[in-house]
């Protein structure tokens, strides 16, 4: 806004946040992917981090999207 020569106060920005925050939250929730009830792949891999071995587990749902990762 300052680039275009429009001067705003912090209070104006705060009011916009209160006015539009709920709408942005709804848009984000709609785009957020939902995990499905069935996992199609549970992948296990051994990883060495700082000289110590760990087991990395990865779960993938039916659309091949990552559901969870556990180290």
VENHU-V392282 format. One record per run of one state. SS is the DSSP state (helix for helix, strand for strand, loop for the rest). FROM is the first residue (numbers start at 1). TO is the last residue. If there is no record, write none. Layout:
SS;FROM;TO / SS;FROM;TO
This chain:
loop;1;1 / helix;2;4 / loop;5;9 / helix;10;31 / loop;32;38 / strand;39;49 / loop;50;51 / strand;52;61 / loop;62;65 / strand;66;70 / loop;71;71
